[in-house]
Amino acid sequence: MTEQLAAFNIAHDSIQEIADMITGMSFLHREPLKKRPLSLEGKVIQDADMLDAIGAAGIGLMNTKTGAGLAEEQHQFLLQFAARIPKEAGMAKS
């Protein structure tokens, strides 16, 4: 990825910042990311990733009071599900 960005004559520092944003903004890894400050661009990417994860129906539901409660339930379910994947895949740390 960095090679493609370098082809556009983007400064090395900017390339690293872009690469960090792309590789570090994940819906599944939100909790660790909350501990580090994000640039405005990083916040935009993180929000876009979340919207992509919940889908169009979830976005529509979030506009209602009932929908907001359902969205929070879905969010908690997804976090729990993501936390179980390594264990169920046999990758949990002993």
C-alpha positions in Angstrom: 0.0 0.0 0.0 2.8 2.4 0.8 4.3 1.9 -2.6 1.1 2.9 -4.3 0.9 6.1 -2.2 4.5 6.9 -2.9 3.7 6.7 -6.6 1.6 9.8 -6.1 4.5 11.8 -4.6 2.9 11.9 -1.2 5.3 12.8 1.7 6.7 9.9 3.7 5.1 11.1 7.0 1.7 11.4 5.3 2.0 7.9 3.8 2.7 6.5 7.3 -0.2 8.4 8.8 -2.5 7.1 6.0 -1.3 3.6 6.4 -1.8 3.7 10.2 -5.4 4.9 9.7 -6.2 2.2 7.1 -4.8 -0.6 9.2 -5.9 0.7 12.6 -9.5 1.7 12.1 -11.5 -1.5 12.7 -15.0 -1.9 14.1 -13.9 -5.1 15.7 -10.9 -3.5 17.4 -12.7 -0.3 18.6 -12.0 -0.6 22.3 -8.2 -0.5 22.1 -8.4 2.3 19.6 -10.5 4.5 22.0 -7.4 4.7 24.2 -5.3 6.5 21.6 -6.2 10.0 20.2 -7.4 10.1 16.6 -7.0 12.8 14.1 -10.1 14.2 12.5 -9.4 12.0 9.5 -9.0 9.0 11.7 -12.3 9.7 13.3 -14.0 10.0 9.9 -12.5 6.6 8.8 -13.5 5.0 12.1 -17.1 6.3 11.8 -17.3 5.1 8.2 -16.1 1.6 9.2 -18.8 1.5 11.9 -21.5 2.5 9.5 -20.3 -0.1 7.1 -20.4 -2.8 9.9 -24.0 -2.0 11.0 -25.3 -1.7 7.5 -28.0 0.5 6.0 -30.8 -1.0 8.1 -28.9 -0.3 11.2 -28.3 3.3 10.2 -32.1 3.7 9.6 -33.0 2.2 12.9 -30.6 4.5 14.8 -32.8 7.4 13.8 -35.6 6.2 16.2 -35.6 5.9 20.0 -36.4 2.2 19.6 -33.8 1.8 16.9 -31.2 3.4 19.1 -31.8 0.7 21.7 -31.7 -2.0 19.1 -28.5 -0.6 17.6 -26.9 -0.7 21.1 -28.0 -4.3 21.6 -26.6 -5.2 18.1 -23.3 -3.3 18.9 -22.9 -5.3 22.2 -23.7 -8.6 20.4 -21.1 -7.8 17.8 -18.4 -7.0 20.4 -19.1 -10.2 22.3 -19.2 -12.2 19.0 -15.8 -10.7 17.9 -14.3 -11.5 21.3 -15.3 -15.1 21.0 -13.8 -15.7 17.5 -10.2 -16.3 18.6 -11.3 -18.7 21.3 -13.6 -20.7 19.0 -10.9 -20.7 16.3 -8.4 -22.1 18.8 -6.3 -19.0 18.8 -7.0 -17.9 22.4 -3.9 -17.1 24.5 -3.5 -19.6 27.4 
